[in-house]
Amino acid sequence: MSRMLRKIYDISAAYRYARMNKNFRKLKYISRYHPGSVILFGNDFDYIDTLSFLSMYEDIFVEKIYDFASETDRPRIIDGGSNIGLSLLFFKRRYPRSSIIAFEPYEKAYEVCKSNIERFEIDDNIVLINKALWSSEGEMVLKTDGADGSRIDIDCSRGDNKVRTVRLKDYLKDAPVDFLKLDIEGGEWEVLNDCSSSLGNVRNIFIEYHSFLHEDQFLGKILELLRVNRFRYWIISRQVSGAPFSRIKIKRGMDMRVHVFASKA
C-alpha cells in the first residue's frame, strides 16, 4: 500500500472509531506514532499511537471481547500483553475487586500502562510486571513495531533491546485462574505448549493468534491443545484477505490475525 493510501486508510479508520466517543473526535486529526492523551471515563488516559488506541478501544469497550462471567466478584485474572492498560481498566470496571497479574515487556508501553492505572486509581490488587511471557526464564531480544506493539525476536540473539522472560506456567500453579488473556504477538504457541499441563486451573482463555508471513503457523496446534484440555473454542477473524488464494493481506508482517475464545466445556 502506498504512503498516500495508507494515510487515507488511517484517517478513515480513526474517523470511524472517533464516532464511538465524542472525546475522541480530535484524534482523527492526529497522525500515527505521536503519543498523547484523551479523556476516557472522565479522566486523562495516555496513549502511544492514535490508531492503536482507537482499535483497542473498539475491541475492548465496544465489542467487549474480554467480557466474561465469573462465579465470584473477585476473579483472578492473568493479562499477558497489557500494553497501555485499556484491558486492565476494563477488567477493573467489570470486576472492581478482581486480582490481576499483568505482563508488559515493552518498556515504553509498560510505563504508560503504569501511569494510567495509577491515575485511574485501579492499581490496587494489580501486579504489573515488565517482563515477557515465554517458555523459559532468561533474557531475549524484543522487537518493537514503532508504535506500542512488541514481540520476542527468536531469530536474534544480539541486540540492545533486551527483556527478561518468565514462564506463564509458574503463575498457573498456585490458584485457579478465572480469565487468561494472551496477546503476545506470536509467542502464543511457545507459551501455551509450555504450560499445557497447568491449563486445568484455567476457566476462560482469550488468545489473539498472530500468523507472520514466512513463519510456521501454530493455530492448529493451539486448537488441539485447547481440545485436549477440555476447552470449547470459538474463532473470529480479525485480519485475513477475502480471497487469500489470489491476494494475501499483509499488515505489520502478519498474514492472519484471529481471536480465539475458549471456555471449559
N, C-alpha and C positions, 0 to 999 in steps of 0.2 A: 504494500500500500504506500502511495506517495506521501510525502510530508504534508501536502495540502489536504489530501483526502483524510489522512489521519487526524489533522486538526479539525476538519469539519465533523468527523465522527466523534471526536472527543467533546466538541462543543455541543453537538446534538444530544449526546448521551448525558452530559452534565445538565442540559436544559430539561431533559425528561425526568431525571432524578430530582431536580430542583423543585419541580411541581409538587413533590411529596410534602414539603415543609417550607413555609414562607421564609423562614430564616436562612434557607439555602439558596435563595434566588441570586444572591451576589456571586455565588460560586461559579455560575455559568460564564462569568467574565474573567475568571482566573485560569491561566494556563497551567499545565501539569508541572509536577516536580517543584512546586513552591509551597512551603509549609504555611499554615495559617490557623485561624480559629473560627469557630462558628458557635452560635447559641443553640444548645441542644438541651431540651427539657429544662429550660430556664437557667442554664449555666454555660460557661465557656467550655468548649471542647476543642482540643488541639488536634490537628491532622498534619500529615507529612505531604500527602499528594491528594489533590482535589478529587480526581475521578475515582481513585481507590476508595476514598472515604465515602463517596456517594454510592458506589457499587456495594460496599459493605453495609451501609445503612439500609439500602433496599433489601438486601438478603436478610439482615438480622432483625430490623424493626418493622419492615413492611411485609415481607414474606414469612418472617418469624421461623427461620429454618432451624433455630436452636431450641425452640419451644418443646418442652416435654412434660409429661405428667409424673408427679412424684407422690409416693405414699407418705412422705414426711415433709414438713415445712423447712427442714434442714438438710436438703440433699447434699451429697458430696460430689463435687464436680472437678474434673481434670480438664484443663484447657490447654491443648497443645497448639501453640501458634496464636497467642493472644493479640499480637500486632499492636495497635494503638489503644486497645481497651474497649472497643464497642461491644464485643462479646461479653466482657466482664460486666459492663453496665447493664446489658440485657439480663444476664443471669441474676444480678442483684436486684433489679427492678421486679423480676419474676419471683424470685425467692430471696428476700432480704436476709434471711437467717442462714443461707447456704454457706458452706465452706468450700473454698476453691483453691486448687493448686494450679498456677498458670505458668507457662513457659513461653518466653520470647527471646530467641537468640540474637536478633539484630539489635545492636546497642542503641541505635537511634530510635527505633520503634519502642524498645523497652523503656527508654527514658520518657518518651511521650506518654506511653501507657501508664507508667508510674505516676506521672504528674496528673493525668486525667482522673485516675481512680482516687487520688488524694484530694483533688479539687471537688469531686462529687461526694467525698466522704463515704466511700464504699470500700475502703481498703481493709475494714475490719473483717477478719476471717478470710482474707485473700493472701496467699503466699505467692509472690511474683518472683520468678527465677529467671535470671539472664543466662540461660543455657539452652542447648538444643537437645531434643529428644533423638536418640539413636539406639543402636543395638549394643553399644558398649560405652563404658566411661572412658574419657580421654579428651583429645583435642583435635579438631578438624578445621578445614578452611571453609568459611562461609561466603557464598556468592550472593551479592545483592543485585536488585534489578533497577536501581536508580530512583525508585520510589520508596515504598515501605515493605516490599517483599524480600525474602531471602531464602536460600536453600543450601544444604550441605553440598559441597563440591567433592564428590567421591573420586574424581579423576585428578584432583590436585592435592599434593602433599605439602606444597610450599606456598606461602602467601602471608601477607601482613594481617589479613582479616581473620584471625583465629577465634574459635569459640569452643568453650568447654561443652562436652556432651555427657548426657546421663541416660540411664535406661528407664523407660516407662515401666518396665516390669517391676522395678523396685518400689513404685508408688501404687501398685495394684494389690500388693500382698496384705497390707495391714487391715483394710476395711473395705466393705462394698463400695462401689462407685456407681452412683445413680446416672451420671452422664459423662461420657468421654468424648471430647472433641479433638479431632486431628486435622489440622490444616497446616501441613508441614512441607509443602512444596516438593513432593517427590519422594519423601522418606517414609511414606505410609507403610509399604510392604516390609521394609527393613525393620521398622519399629514393631509392627503388629506380629510379624513372624517370630520375633524375639520373645514376645510376651504371650504367645499363644496359650500356654498352659495356665496363665493367670486371668484370662478373659472370662472365666467363670464368675469372677467377682464383679463384672460389669453388667449393668442392666440395659443401658442405651448407648449406642455409639453413632457419632456423626463423623464421616470421613470425606474430606474433599480430595478426591483422587486426581493426581496430575500425571498426564502422559506426555513425556517430552520426545519430540521428533528424534529419530535415530538412536533412541534408548529402548531397552527392553520394557515391555508392558507387563504389569503385575495385577491388573484388575481381576482377572480370572482367579488367581491365587488368593487374593484378598476375599473374594466372594466365597470361595471354597472354605477358607479359614473360618469365616463367619458361620457358614452352614454347619461345619463340624462342631462348632461351639454353640450350636442350637440357637442361633440368631435368625430371625426373619428379616429380610432386607428389601429396600426399595431404592431405585436409582432414578435420578433426574439429571439430564444432560445440561451442562452449563456452557459448554463450548464444543461444538463439532459442526463441520460443514454439512449442509443439507444434501450434498452429493459428494461424499468423500472419495468415491471411485475416480472422479474426474477433477475434483477441486478440494484440496486439503486446506482447512482453515488453520493458520498458524498464528498464535498470539503468545508473546513472551517465550518463544521456543516450544510451546506446547501445541500438540495437535488434537488434544482432547482434555476436557476437564469435566468431571461429573461429581455430583453429590450422592453419597451413599448413606442411607439412614438404616440403622439396624437395631432391633429390639429383641429381647429374649422371647422365643416362641412359647 
